[in-house]
Amino acid sequence: MTDCTIPARAPRPDQPLPEFIAMIAMLFATVAFSIDSMLPALPEIAQELTPGDENRAQLILTAFVFGMGAGTFFAGPLSDALGRKRTILGGVALYMLGAALASIAQSLDLMIAARMLQGLGAAAPRVVALALVRDLHTGRQMARIMSFAMMIFTTVPAIAPALSTGIIAAFGWRGIFGAFITFSAIAALWLALRRAETLEPADRRPLRAGKLFSGAREVLSNRVVCTSIAVQTLIFASLFATISSVQQIYDTTFGLRDSFPYWFALTAILSGAGGFVNARLVVRLGMRWMVTTTLACQIVSSATMTLLFASGILPDALAFPVFFLWITGVFLMMGLVMGNLNALALEPMGHIAGMAASVVGSVSTVIAVLIAAPIGLAFNGTPVPLMASITVLVVLAFSLMKTMPKAT
């Protein structure tokens, strides 16, 4: 299979293409909204639920990601056996239950358990929506659709802190979980009413251990898929490390704690162009070219910023504007590469798209979190550790892309 335009099945007539893309984007956004909306609430949650050890409040984020990583292993195979819609709707129900339990939690331990349950349910819309796209589209057309959807994935982490700040001001920190329930309920209703099942009964795979093992082995034996997983892991690590550090940088380095949500929202608006640019260019230039060119540009940008900030030669008046442009470029990178990487990974796996989406999503997410955590902890009052780390991660990603086979 080569990186060329491949005829795709058109979406079924019950849903126009723009609506289909918007619905997929909303399903993808469930995870980003659930993680980053919690950031402004952590100090208040810590004061109420764990006043003696406020650092433990960070486990609220870790628990969600852990639950999502565990759920990702199962969501895809379940969708291959039961169908896409049934699996997504079941996951959303589990997610809403976890959010409801978290909203009434009176102890940190219960909060952590509820967030883990919420993450377990969130795995379904994240992974199965990807398989749903693959059911209907292939090749560069799939990459084009994924670009629009991933644009939302990139945008939501940036605007979520501003949204949750408003929710906290109006309803308190527990109101955030009500927002989670409302958001997911709208997405579920949209899917239930407007999207026909995309996996025909004849194409479904029984949920048996032997078939699951053979499917996972097939996914991990494909060099294109494995290379895509590795590159996605490094890019996700860059994103997670940025999200972990950015509020501290705005606060400690630049003294912009109060205006942080608004600067971050502006970053979202500007970086959102990445999805549009990729959607317009990928059919003509190809997925690999878009990924490698974007990574090359990011290497130059991050390496330059690392040298400027580490050397101290940058005038104080220029420090924040330069940092703002750089961090916007990091989010822009997501919109230009992630849709293409997902399309490359799933292109040769159409017959087991659910399993492939599970393996790709779970491995890249879990390992990315492990890489990103120490980067965030390395914060020293300047953006240098983050900039240097992203430089290294993107250099590795670029090198791996150059080894990706042209055919599978």
C-alpha positions as CSV (number, residue, x, y, z in Angstrom):
1,M,0.0,0.0,0.0
2,T,1.5,3.3,-1.0
3,D,1.0,6.8,0.1
4,C,-1.3,7.8,-2.8
5,T,-4.8,8.8,-3.3
6,I,-7.2,5.9,-2.9
7,P,-10.8,5.9,-3.8
8,A,-12.9,6.1,-0.6
9,R,-16.4,5.1,0.3
10,A,-18.5,8.2,0.6
11,P,-20.3,8.8,3.9
12,R,-23.7,7.4,3.9
13,P,-26.4,9.9,2.8
14,D,-27.9,10.2,6.2
15,Q,-25.2,12.6,7.3
16,P,-23.5,15.3,5.2
17,L,-19.7,15.3,5.2
18,P,-19.3,18.7,7.2
19,E,-21.6,17.4,9.9
20,F,-19.8,14.1,10.0
21,I,-16.4,15.8,10.5
22,A,-17.9,18.1,13.3
23,M,-19.4,15.1,15.1
24,I,-16.1,13.2,14.9
25,A,-14.3,16.2,16.2
26,M,-16.6,16.5,19.2
27,L,-16.0,12.8,20.0
28,F,-12.3,13.3,19.9
29,A,-12.5,16.4,22.0
30,T,-14.0,14.5,25.0
31,V,-10.5,13.5,26.2
32,A,-8.9,16.9,25.8
33,F,-11.8,18.7,27.5
34,S,-11.7,16.2,30.4
35,I,-8.0,16.7,31.1
36,D,-7.4,20.4,30.6
37,S,-10.6,21.7,32.2
38,M,-9.3,20.3,35.5
39,L,-6.2,22.4,35.6
40,P,-7.7,25.6,37.1
41,A,-9.7,23.5,39.6
42,L,-6.8,21.6,41.1
43,P,-5.9,24.2,43.8
44,E,-9.4,24.3,45.1
45,I,-9.9,20.6,45.0
46,A,-6.6,20.1,46.8
47,Q,-7.7,22.6,49.6
48,E,-11.0,20.7,50.0
49,L,-10.1,17.1,49.6
50,T,-6.4,16.8,50.5
51,P,-5.4,19.9,52.5
52,G,-2.4,18.1,54.1
53,D,-0.8,17.1,50.8
54,E,-1.9,19.3,48.0
55,N,0.5,17.7,45.5
56,R,-1.7,14.5,45.6
57,A,-4.4,16.5,43.7
58,Q,-2.3,15.9,40.5
59,L,-3.4,12.2,40.7
60,I,-6.8,13.4,39.5
61,L,-5.2,13.9,36.0
62,T,-3.0,10.8,36.2
63,A,-6.0,8.6,37.1
64,F,-8.0,9.8,34.1
65,V,-5.1,9.1,31.7
66,F,-4.5,5.7,33.3
67,G,-8.1,4.8,32.9
68,M,-8.2,6.0,29.3
69,G,-5.0,4.0,28.5
70,A,-6.5,0.8,30.0
71,G,-9.8,1.4,28.2
72,T,-8.1,2.0,24.9
73,F,-6.9,-1.6,24.7
74,F,-10.4,-2.9,24.8
75,A,-12.5,-0.2,23.1
76,G,-11.3,-1.0,19.5
77,P,-11.8,-4.8,19.7
78,L,-15.2,-4.3,21.3
79,S,-16.2,-2.1,18.4
80,D,-14.9,-4.7,15.9
81,A,-17.2,-7.2,17.6
82,L,-20.3,-5.1,18.6
83,G,-20.2,-2.3,16.1
84,R,-19.0,1.3,16.3
85,K,-22.1,3.1,17.6
86,R,-22.9,0.6,20.4
87,T,-19.4,0.7,21.7
88,I,-19.1,4.5,21.7
89,L,-22.5,5.0,23.4
90,G,-21.6,2.4,26.0
91,G,-18.3,4.2,26.7
92,V,-20.1,7.6,27.0
93,A,-22.5,6.1,29.5
94,L,-19.5,4.9,31.6
95,Y,-17.9,8.3,31.2
96,M,-21.0,10.1,32.5
97,L,-21.3,7.8,35.5
98,G,-17.7,8.5,36.4
99,A,-18.3,12.3,36.1
100,A,-21.4,12.0,38.2
101,L,-19.5,10.1,41.0
102,A,-16.6,12.6,40.8
103,S,-19.0,15.5,41.2
104,I,-20.2,14.2,44.6
105,A,-16.9,12.8,45.8
106,Q,-16.1,13.8,49.4
107,S,-12.6,12.2,49.5
108,L,-9.6,12.3,47.1
109,D,-9.6,8.5,46.9
110,L,-13.2,8.4,45.6
111,M,-12.4,11.2,43.3
112,I,-9.4,9.3,41.9
113,A,-11.5,6.2,41.4
114,A,-14.3,8.1,39.7
115,R,-11.8,9.8,37.4
116,M,-10.3,6.5,36.5
117,L,-13.8,5.2,35.6
118,Q,-14.4,8.4,33.6
119,G,-11.1,7.8,31.7
120,L,-12.1,4.2,31.0
121,G,-15.3,5.3,29.4
122,A,-13.6,8.2,27.4
123,A,-11.5,5.6,25.6
124,A,-14.4,4.6,23.5
125,P,-15.2,7.9,21.7
126,R,-11.5,8.6,21.4
127,V,-10.6,5.3,19.7
128,V,-13.7,4.1,18.0
129,A,-14.4,7.4,16.3
130,L,-11.0,6.9,14.6
131,A,-12.1,3.4,13.4
132,L,-15.5,4.9,12.3
133,V,-13.6,7.3,10.0
134,R,-11.6,4.4,8.6
135,D,-14.7,2.5,7.8
136,L,-15.8,5.2,5.4
137,H,-12.5,6.7,4.1
138,T,-9.0,5.7,3.1
139,G,-5.7,7.3,2.1
140,R,-5.4,11.0,1.8
141,Q,-9.1,11.6,2.0
142,M,-9.0,10.1,5.5
143,A,-6.1,12.3,6.4
144,R,-7.9,15.3,5.2
145,I,-10.9,14.5,7.4
146,M,-8.7,13.7,10.3
147,S,-7.0,17.0,9.9
148,F,-10.2,18.9,10.6
149,A,-11.0,16.6,13.5
150,M,-7.5,16.8,15.0
151,M,-7.7,20.6,14.8
152,I,-10.4,20.4,17.4
153,F,-8.3,18.0,19.5
154,T,-5.5,20.6,19.4
155,T,-7.8,23.6,20.1
156,V,-9.7,22.2,23.1
157,P,-6.6,21.8,25.4
158,A,-5.9,25.4,24.8
159,I,-9.3,26.9,25.5
160,A,-10.4,24.5,28.2
161,P,-8.7,26.4,31.0
162,A,-10.5,29.6,30.1
163,L,-13.8,27.7,29.9
164,S,-13.4,25.9,33.2
165,T,-12.4,29.2,34.9
166,G,-15.7,30.6,34.0
167,I,-17.5,27.5,35.1
168,I,-15.7,27.5,38.5
169,A,-16.6,31.2,39.0
170,A,-20.3,30.5,38.3
171,F,-20.8,27.0,39.9
172,G,-17.7,26.1,41.9
173,W,-15.2,23.4,40.9
174,R,-17.9,20.6,41.1
175,G,-19.7,22.3,38.2
176,I,-16.9,21.2,35.8
177,F,-18.2,17.6,36.1
178,G,-21.7,18.8,35.1
179,A,-20.1,20.3,32.0
180,F,-18.5,17.0,31.2
181,I,-21.9,15.2,31.4
182,T,-23.6,17.8,29.3
183,F,-20.8,17.8,26.6
184,S,-20.8,14.0,26.3
185,A,-24.6,13.7,26.3
186,I,-24.8,16.1,23.3
187,A,-22.1,14.1,21.5
188,A,-23.9,10.8,22.2
189,L,-27.3,12.1,21.1
190,W,-25.8,13.4,17.9
191,L,-24.2,10.1,17.1
192,A,-27.3,8.1,18.0
193,L,-29.7,10.2,15.9
194,R,-27.5,11.1,12.9
195,R,-25.0,8.4,12.2
196,A,-25.8,5.0,10.8
197,E,-23.7,2.1,11.9
198,T,-20.6,1.9,9.7
199,L,-19.4,-1.7,10.4
200,E,-21.6,-4.2,8.7
201,P,-22.4,-7.4,10.6
202,A,-20.6,-9.5,8.1
203,D,-17.4,-7.5,8.7
204,R,-17.4,-8.0,12.5
205,R,-14.8,-10.0,14.4
206,P,-15.8,-12.2,17.3
207,L,-14.4,-11.1,20.7
208,R,-12.2,-14.0,21.3
209,A,-8.8,-14.0,23.0
210,G,-7.1,-15.8,20.1
211,K,-8.4,-13.4,17.6
212,L,-7.5,-10.4,19.8
213,F,-4.0,-11.7,20.1
214,S,-3.6,-12.4,16.4
215,G,-5.1,-9.0,15.6
216,A,-2.7,-7.2,17.9
217,R,0.2,-9.2,16.5
218,E,-0.8,-8.2,13.0
219,V,-0.9,-4.6,13.9
220,L,2.5,-4.6,15.6
221,S,4.1,-6.6,12.9
222,N,3.5,-3.8,10.3
223,R,6.4,-1.5,10.0
224,V,4.4,1.5,8.9
225,V,2.0,1.1,11.9
226,C,4.9,0.7,14.3
227,T,6.7,3.7,13.0
228,S,3.6,5.8,13.1
229,I,3.0,4.7,16.8
230,A,6.6,5.7,17.7
231,V,6.3,9.1,16.0
232,Q,2.9,9.7,17.6
233,T,4.3,8.8,21.0
234,L,7.0,11.5,20.7
235,I,4.6,14.1,19.4
236,F,2.0,13.4,22.1
237,A,4.8,13.6,24.7
238,S,5.6,17.1,23.4
239,L,2.0,18.1,23.7
240,F,1.5,16.6,27.2
241,A,4.8,18.1,28.5
242,T,3.7,21.5,27.1
243,I,0.3,21.3,28.8
244,S,2.0,20.2,32.1
245,S,4.4,23.1,32.1
246,V,2.7,26.0,30.3
247,Q,0.7,27.4,33.3
248,Q,3.8,27.5,35.5
249,I,5.8,29.2,32.7
250,Y,3.1,31.9,32.3
251,D,2.9,32.4,36.0
252,T,6.5,32.0,37.3
253,T,8.5,33.1,34.3
254,F,6.4,35.9,32.9
255,G,4.1,36.8,35.8
256,L,0.9,36.4,33.8
257,R,-1.1,34.1,36.0
258,D,-4.4,35.9,35.8
259,S,-4.3,36.4,32.0
260,F,-3.0,32.9,31.3
261,P,-6.4,31.4,30.1
262,Y,-6.8,34.2,27.6
263,W,-3.3,33.9,26.1
264,F,-3.8,30.2,25.9
265,A,-7.1,30.8,24.1
266,L,-5.4,33.0,21.6
267,T,-2.8,30.2,21.0
268,A,-5.8,27.9,20.2
269,I,-7.2,30.3,17.7
270,L,-3.9,30.7,15.9
271,S,-2.8,27.1,16.0
272,G,-6.2,26.0,14.8
273,A,-5.1,27.0,11.3
274,G,-2.9,23.8,11.2
275,G,-5.9,21.6,10.5
276,F,-7.1,23.8,7.6
277,V,-3.7,24.0,6.1
278,N,-3.2,20.3,6.2
279,A,-6.6,19.6,4.8
280,R,-5.9,21.8,1.8
281,L,-2.4,20.5,1.1
282,V,-2.3,16.8,2.1
283,V,-4.2,15.4,-0.9
284,R,-1.7,17.2,-3.2
285,L,1.5,16.8,-1.3
286,G,1.0,13.6,0.7
287,M,0.9,12.6,4.3
288,R,4.6,11.8,4.7
289,W,5.7,15.1,3.2
290,M,3.4,17.1,5.4
291,V,4.7,15.3,8.6
292,T,8.4,15.4,7.8
293,T,8.3,19.0,6.6
294,T,6.4,20.1,9.8
295,L,8.8,18.3,12.0
296,A,11.8,19.8,10.3
297,C,10.4,23.3,10.8
298,Q,9.7,22.5,14.5
299,I,13.3,21.3,15.0
300,V,14.7,24.6,13.8
301,S,12.2,26.6,15.9
302,S,12.7,24.7,19.1
303,A,16.4,24.5,18.8
304,T,16.6,28.2,18.2
305,M,14.4,29.1,21.1
306,T,16.4,26.8,23.4
307,L,19.6,28.6,22.5
308,L,18.1,32.1,22.8
309,F,16.6,31.5,26.3
310,A,19.5,29.4,27.6
311,S,22.1,32.0,26.6
312,G,20.1,35.0,28.1
313,I,20.8,37.1,25.0
314,L,17.2,37.7,24.3
315,P,16.0,41.2,25.5
316,D,13.4,41.1,28.3
317,A,10.9,43.0,26.1
318,L,11.1,40.3,23.5
319,A,11.1,37.2,25.7
320,F,7.3,36.7,26.1
321,P,6.4,37.5,22.4
322,V,9.0,35.1,21.2
323,F,7.9,32.4,23.7
324,F,4.2,32.9,22.7
325,L,5.0,32.4,19.0
326,W,7.0,29.3,19.8
327,I,4.4,27.6,21.9
328,T,1.7,28.5,19.3
329,G,4.0,26.6,16.8
330,V,4.0,23.6,19.1
331,F,0.2,23.4,19.0
332,L,0.2,24.1,15.3
333,M,2.5,21.1,14.8
334,M,-0.3,18.9,16.2
335,G,-2.8,20.0,13.6
336,L,-0.3,19.4,10.8
337,V,0.9,15.9,11.8
338,M,-1.4,13.9,14.0
339,G,-4.2,13.4,11.5
340,N,-1.7,12.3,8.9
341,L,0.0,9.9,11.3
342,N,-3.3,8.3,12.3
343,A,-4.2,7.9,8.6
344,L,-0.9,6.3,7.8
345,A,-1.3,3.9,10.7
346,L,-4.8,2.8,9.9
347,E,-4.4,2.8,6.1
348,P,-3.2,-0.9,5.9
349,M,-5.4,-2.0,8.8
350,G,-8.9,-1.4,7.4
351,H,-10.0,-5.0,8.1
352,I,-9.2,-4.6,11.8
353,A,-9.5,-0.8,12.2
354,G,-10.9,-1.0,15.7
355,M,-8.0,-3.2,17.0
356,A,-5.5,-1.0,15.1
357,A,-6.9,2.2,16.6
358,S,-6.8,0.6,20.1
359,V,-3.2,-0.4,19.8
360,V,-2.1,2.9,18.3
361,G,-4.0,5.0,20.8
362,S,-3.1,3.1,23.9
363,V,0.6,2.6,23.3
364,S,1.2,6.1,22.1
365,T,-0.7,7.7,24.9
366,V,0.6,5.7,27.8
367,I,4.3,5.9,26.8
368,A,3.9,9.6,26.0
369,V,2.6,10.3,29.5
370,L,5.6,8.5,30.9
371,I,8.0,10.6,28.8
372,A,6.2,13.9,29.5
373,A,5.9,13.6,33.3
374,P,9.7,14.1,34.1
375,I,9.8,16.9,31.5
376,G,7.1,18.8,33.4
377,L,8.9,18.1,36.7
378,A,12.1,19.5,35.3
379,F,10.6,23.1,35.3
380,N,13.2,25.4,36.8
381,G,11.5,28.8,36.4
382,T,12.4,29.1,32.7
383,P,11.0,27.5,29.5
384,V,14.4,26.1,28.7
385,P,13.8,22.5,29.9
386,L,10.6,22.3,27.9
387,M,12.1,23.8,24.8
388,A,15.2,21.5,24.9
389,S,13.1,18.4,25.5
390,I,10.8,19.2,22.6
391,T,13.8,19.7,20.4
392,V,15.0,16.2,21.3
393,L,11.6,14.6,20.9
394,V,11.0,16.2,17.5
395,V,14.5,15.3,16.2
396,L,13.7,11.6,17.1
397,A,10.3,11.8,15.5
398,F,11.8,13.3,12.3
399,S,14.5,10.6,12.2
400,L,11.9,7.8,12.6
401,M,9.7,9.3,9.8
402,K,12.6,9.0,7.4
403,T,12.7,5.3,8.1
404,M,9.0,4.7,7.4
405,P,8.5,2.3,4.5
406,K,6.9,3.7,1.4
407,A,4.8,0.6,1.0
408,T,3.2,-2.0,3.2
